[in-house]
């Protein structure tokens, strides 16, 4: 066998080795995909299942005296897919300046408000605030992080103290009882202030005794300002209840009004989306 033939046979062997290696590589990739793709899908399913289980356990983790109020918010409190509320609204401050805003807030307390500033959203990511520039930004964070019914339920699940003052109260005790006036179930909740110093803050939550929906939240802030946040014009959408009007009063005077034009429940986005 001459040198030329030997070289030719050597080339054939190298080609055969290359083909076998390529076939083995593709088989390995195929086997990897068979394992990883279903595993990834299962991970996604497990996350959804875990989220659903966490939501379904939320009402069970709360005191029996608050179950009527939890159930009043509807399916979004125990079924996955509506953990986040999206609100399109008009914001009006105490002197009548108006802006169109978009508010996204989660059951966990994370909040993103767009439109208050021209380019930068105001954010609470669940731990810290971002781009809070003035008192208006601060009180908006207060409202959506701490004053809502979701905020109350969240704080109770995290160990806040609660005192049930009673059922069927009328607010104005100076006049004779009027059966036509709304009556309230009143809860006093003491929990850490999530957006400032983490010092304890006490709030009174007034729920309509008939509907179970939150009518107002009242407290005095760290500066001694008497605050009342009202939740009005509740709408029922796809089995869940949402307030479409939010009003804040400080020492009896209007601080701002938020009037919603569209509200929907949607799946909770991750922290990076809120930010």
C-alpha positions in Angstrom: 0.0 0.0 0.0 1.5 3.3 -1.1 1.6 6.5 0.9 -1.3 8.0 -1.0 -3.6 5.1 -0.2 -2.6 5.2 3.5 -3.4 8.9 3.7 -6.8 8.3 2.0 -7.7 5.5 4.5 -6.6 7.8 7.4 -8.9 10.5 6.1 -11.8 8.1 5.9 -11.2 7.0 9.5 -11.1 10.6 10.7 -14.3 11.4 8.8 -16.0 8.3 10.4 -14.8 9.4 13.9 -16.2 12.9 13.3 -19.6 11.6 12.1 -19.8 9.3 15.2 -18.9 12.2 17.5 -21.5 14.5 15.8 -24.2 11.8 16.1 -23.4 11.3 19.8 -23.4 15.1 20.4 -26.9 15.5 18.8 -28.2 12.5 20.7 -27.0 14.1 23.9 -28.6 17.4 23.1 -31.8 15.7 22.2 -31.8 13.7 25.5 -31.0 17.0 27.4 -34.0 18.7 25.8 -36.2 15.8 26.6 -35.3 16.1 30.3 -35.0 19.9 30.6 -38.0 21.1 28.7 -40.5 19.1 30.7 -38.6 20.0 33.9 -38.9 23.7 33.1 -42.6 23.3 32.3 -43.1 21.4 35.6 -41.2 24.2 37.4 -43.7 26.7 36.0 -46.6 24.6 36.9 -45.2 24.1 40.4 -44.8 27.9 40.8 -48.4 28.4 39.7 -49.6 25.7 42.1 -47.6 27.2 45.0 -49.0 30.6 44.2 -52.5 29.2 44.1 -52.0 27.4 47.4 -50.6 30.5 49.1 -53.7 32.5 48.0 -56.1 29.8 49.0 -54.5 29.7 52.4 -54.7 33.4 52.9 -58.3 33.6 54.3 -57.6 30.6 56.5 -54.6 32.4 58.1 -56.8 35.4 59.1 -59.0 35.7 62.3 -62.5 34.4 61.9 -63.8 37.9 62.8 -62.4 39.2 59.5 -63.6 36.5 57.1 -66.7 38.4 55.9 -64.4 41.3 54.8 -62.0 38.9 53.1 -64.8 37.2 51.2 -66.2 40.6 50.2 -63.2 41.2 47.9 -64.1 38.1 45.9 -62.1 35.4 44.2 -59.0 37.5 43.8 -58.2 36.8 47.5 -58.0 33.0 47.1 -57.5 32.3 43.4 -54.4 32.9 41.3 -54.6 35.3 38.3 -55.9 38.5 40.0 -53.2 39.2 42.6 -52.4 42.6 41.0 -54.9 45.5 40.5 -54.4 47.8 37.5 -56.2 51.2 37.8 -56.4 54.0 35.2 -57.6 57.2 36.9 -57.6 60.9 37.2 -55.6 62.4 40.1 -56.7 65.8 41.5 -54.7 67.5 44.3 -56.0 69.8 47.0 -55.8 72.9 44.7 -57.5 71.2 41.7 -54.5 70.3 39.6 -55.3 67.2 37.6 -53.2 64.4 36.0 -54.0 61.1 34.4 -52.3 58.3 36.3 -51.9 54.5 36.2 -51.6 52.6 39.4 -50.5 49.0 39.8 -50.7 47.5 43.2 -50.3 44.0 44.5 -51.8 42.1 47.4 -48.3 41.9 48.8 -48.2 45.7 48.9 -45.8 46.4 46.0 -47.0 49.6 44.2 -46.1 51.4 40.9 -47.7 54.8 40.1 -47.1 56.3 36.7 -48.1 59.8 35.6 -47.5 61.8 38.8 -44.2 62.8 37.3 -43.6 63.2 33.6 -41.1 60.4 33.1 -40.4 58.7 36.5 -42.8 56.3 38.2 -43.2 56.3 42.0 -42.5 52.8 43.3 -42.6 50.7 46.4 -41.0 47.3 45.6 -42.2 45.6 48.8 -39.1 46.7 50.8 -38.1 50.2 49.7 -39.6 53.2 47.9 -38.0 54.6 44.7 -38.3 58.2 43.3 -40.5 59.5 46.1 -39.8 63.2 45.6 -42.3 65.1 47.8 -45.2 64.8 50.3 -47.7 64.0 47.5 -45.6 61.0 46.6 -45.4 59.9 50.2 -49.1 60.1 50.9 -49.8 58.2 47.7 -47.5 55.4 48.9 -49.3 55.5 52.3 -52.6 55.1 50.6 -51.9 52.1 48.4 -49.3 50.4 50.6 -50.9 50.7 54.0 -54.5 52.0 53.9 -56.2 49.4 51.6 -58.0 46.3 52.7 -55.3 44.2 51.1 -52.8 46.1 53.2 -54.7 45.2 56.4 -55.0 41.5 55.5 -51.3 41.4 54.5 -50.2 43.0 57.8 -52.4 40.5 59.8 -50.8 37.6 58.0 -47.4 39.0 59.0 -48.3 39.1 62.7 -49.8 42.6 63.2 -52.1 42.9 66.2 -55.8 43.5 65.7 -58.6 44.5 68.0 -62.2 44.1 66.8 -64.1 47.0 68.3 -67.5 45.8 67.3 -70.2 45.3 64.7 -72.8 47.6 63.3 -71.4 50.9 64.5 -72.7 54.3 63.4 -70.0 57.0 63.1 -71.9 60.0 64.5 -72.9 59.2 68.0 -74.0 62.8 68.8 -77.3 62.3 66.9 -80.1 59.7 67.4 -79.4 56.4 65.6 -80.7 56.5 62.0 -81.4 53.1 60.3 -80.8 54.7 56.9 -77.1 55.6 57.7 -74.3 53.1 57.0 -73.1 51.0 59.8 -69.6 49.7 60.2 -67.5 46.9 61.6 -64.4 48.5 63.1 -61.0 47.0 63.5 -57.9 48.6 65.1 -54.7 47.2 63.6 -51.2 48.0 64.8 -48.3 47.1 62.4 -44.9 48.4 61.4 -44.9 51.3 59.0 -43.6 49.6 55.8 -42.4 52.7 53.9 -40.7 54.8 56.6 -39.0 54.0 59.9 -40.7 50.7 60.5 -42.0 52.1 63.8 -45.5 50.8 64.8 -48.5 52.6 63.3 -52.1 52.1 64.5 -55.0 52.4 62.0 -58.7 52.0 62.3 -60.4 50.2 59.4 -64.2 50.9 58.9 -65.9 48.2 56.9 -69.5 48.5 55.7 -71.4 46.0 58.0 -73.7 44.9 55.2 -71.3 44.6 52.2 -68.1 43.8 54.0 -66.3 46.4 51.8 -63.8 48.9 53.3 -65.3 52.4 53.6 -62.5 54.3 55.2 -59.2 54.0 57.1 -58.4 56.5 59.8 -55.2 57.3 61.8 -52.8 60.0 62.9 -49.5 60.0 61.1 -46.1 60.5 62.7 -46.5 64.3 62.4 -49.8 64.2 64.2 -51.9 64.8 61.1 -55.4 63.2 61.3 -55.8 61.1 58.1 -58.9 59.6 56.6 -58.7 57.6 53.4 -62.1 56.8 51.8 -62.7 53.9 49.4 -65.8 54.6 47.3 -67.8 53.4 44.2 -66.9 49.7 44.5 -67.3 47.7 41.3 -67.7 44.0 40.9 -65.6 42.6 38.0 -65.3 38.9 37.2 -66.2 37.9 40.7 -64.0 40.4 42.5 -64.6 43.8 44.1 -62.5 46.9 43.5 -62.8 50.6 44.7 -62.8 53.0 41.7 -62.7 56.2 43.8 -60.1 56.9 46.5 -60.2 60.1 48.6 -57.7 61.3 51.2 -58.4 63.9 53.9 -56.0 65.5 56.3 -57.2 67.3 59.4 -60.6 67.3 57.7 -59.4 68.9 54.5 -59.1 67.3 51.1 -55.6 66.2 50.2 -56.4 64.4 46.9 -59.0 62.6 44.9 -58.5 59.6 42.6 -61.3 58.8 40.2 -60.9 55.6 38.3 -62.0 55.1 34.7 -60.9 51.5 34.3 -59.9 48.8 36.8 -58.9 45.2 36.2 -57.4 42.3 38.1 -54.4 40.6 36.5 -51.7 38.0 37.3 -49.0 39.3 39.7 -45.8 40.5 37.9 -42.4 40.0 39.3 -40.5 42.6 41.3 -38.4 43.8 38.3 -41.7 44.6 36.4 -43.0 46.7 39.3 -39.6 48.5 39.4 
